[in-house]
Amino acid sequence: APRDFSGGSLDAAYLARPSGVLHVARPNMQELSKLHHELGLWMAHSKYQLTPPDQLSIWRVQNTSVTLSTGAGVGAFFALKRLRPSIKFPLDIVPGFLMFYFTHRAAQVSQLPGLYDSFLSLSSPLGFKAREILDAVRGSGRLPSHDFGTQLPGPGARAGQRPSAPAAVPAESGEPAGGWAGERPPGEPNLQAFDAPAPP
């Protein structure tokens, strides 16, 4: 029977497992929200490059979300044209866009538990880090937010560099001197694009 490692060292359990018998207990909603936030911080600050197995899990969620939301959006558009043919462009595309957006977000949120089941089973650095963070969440251990703070790195930040305090706002321009806090450099992995339910 599969062994359930809901505490202790998940990485040690993963390395010591007989093939195919490791089962990490699925995170509850509060753990999932914390894991999602902390793993996103680690990916951004470490400039982690996704491996093919990592990408496969994310692409599966993205493809499902786009397929469902596209169907919902197109269906809403043709339903509106059938019920209210007098409504013309550009007003007739608004319901379809709204249906696409909300369906896409709902599909992503609903797939987060399955996405993290995939992450927790990976043998890539992302999988090991996900298990390490979940272990820390369950055992009140050290998290990426303790090392990097709670903000995403600014442009030009080096991997592992803790973000500096936000720059003062000049009275003349009203804009931060050093760019907006939490701005994500181009090409960074953006796990934060997936919404997670807020902890209670």
Disulfide bonds with the S-S distance in Angstrom:
none
